[in-house]
Amino acid sequence: MSRRQKACRELLASGMEDFEEKLFSFLCDHNGLVSMDRFKNLLEETGLRDSDFRLRETMSKFRTVLERQLHDENELRGTVDKDTFLDCVSDNIVVISKALTSQFVIPEFKPFTDIIDKIYESCKDNMQGLPAQYIPQLARGNPKHWGVSICTVDGQRYDLGDTTIPFCLQSVVKPLNYALTLNDLSPEVVHKYVGQEPSGRSFNELTLDYQHKPHNPMINAGAIVISSLLKKGLVIADRFDYPQKKDEPDLRFVQKAMDELRRLAGQEHVSFNNSVYLSERATADRNFALGYYMRENKCFPPEADLVETLEFYFQLCSIEVTAKSGAVMAATLANGGICPTTGDNVLDSQAVQNTLSLMHSCGMYDYSGQFAFKVGLPAKSGVAGGVLLVIPNVMGIFTWSPPLDQWGNSSRGVQFCEELVANFNFHNYDNLKHTNKKYDPRGRAVESKAQDVVNLLFSAFNGDVTAMRRYALLGMDMSLADYDGRTALHLAAAEGHEPIVRFLLDKCGVNAHLKDRWDFTAYDDAKRFKHDDIAEILLAYMKKHPPADGNTKIDDVSTKMAKLSA
Ligand code: GLU
């Protein structure tokens, strides 16, 4: 390590230590203790889950402390002192400081999820469409099921509704298989067998392009050819260590593929639905017809076995995820192939780019053109009601609801995507600077001094201590005043928000003698609006911390009020 690198590292470490100290002092109560739940809530508000692998050490130390406290009557349950707190957070301080200083891709997570809540609710009322009818397992789908999961490229999570029920990926597996295949074989090899054009025809149409190749990997013909290539890739890579049981379907390849899909999902839920697989296979006349037609046209690599390839394809369609695990898959695509929740580099970034390009033009069956026009984002839907949506460099979203529209896309899923880009400037061709009707949740809330004042005062006015704590951690000047000389302390005192007043005085040490343009101090405001307890706190503080000019005289508020009305 060079001397310069070493110095930088030390500097960073000292900054972190400083941050840990600050964090403790903003969180501790008057006994010098921090509540572990309160700390977890603070992180949760930024979108970080306590199950996040980046918080593993901190959470495991918290658990050890809690266990010890269960057996020790003298210890206060659920709280930690300074040394313990610093010890618990220090291992994971990088992600903690990133979260608490608004450095995640969605810095203000709550306002963002508030809008997501509204969109979710409005789609819930959409009763259009029916679950897919071609096999009983899908026809039995509950039309009321509706789930939305979000995972950002920084691992911020949000789930609404039915997000833990497994369902089959069906066609959503197509872009994932394509990406995995590109990881094993070069795009040149893969595209010798499959094109890149929208077919303009139905997803299971018996048709090939002018070069006698399937049009693209997102329709059945293309996905079947990709399955033969993926299988070939799995063999070449020699990652084949599942034993085959006698007289049972050969599930070895799909288990291998599932291992890869599980990595995409950050090791979250990926399972296999055998009865869907058997039904798919039993009702697959069209896919067999496609297979034979393509074999006649020499669409497959020479060593591919047609029936094995088709069976592998049906198995891939029968892989299950939940909206939650699917959102992590989508986020891995949004993050250039690196899973944001585990840091696992699953896919090559070029493979991801190629996959997103084709999802953009071909991912939503015969609605793909309209979807690209209206939503402007790469997505893929499947007949079980899933929609995988990618906002590149920002987040992955997975929606699930079985009723399908006339194109075979989830009715609620499509509505959700359309409302999403109506609210946020996520459309690929949204102008990020001048589209002022839409909200950009990527923007750092703390941008300029003027914006700082607005945020600070707004939080003080609303009694939002959590936001105040975050601003303080960001290093914001907590005594900032607006054009009229009003500070956060003035507003908190006038509105009667005692916790904010205490926080500003005890933790931030703000100047309580500042006067607004009408000559009022925060103490005057507490008096004027009859918050006597707060007035007392302020008075005691002002006496303890006299102003720089040494003038300790506290003016009578009624004189000032009379002056104001005169
Ligand atoms: N198993 C379906 C088929 O190949 C996939 C349908 C889909 O989700 O588009 O027919």
Residues whose N, C-alpha, C, O or C-beta is under 5 A from the ligand:
A	BS01	LIG	Q170 S171 N220 C317 G382 V383
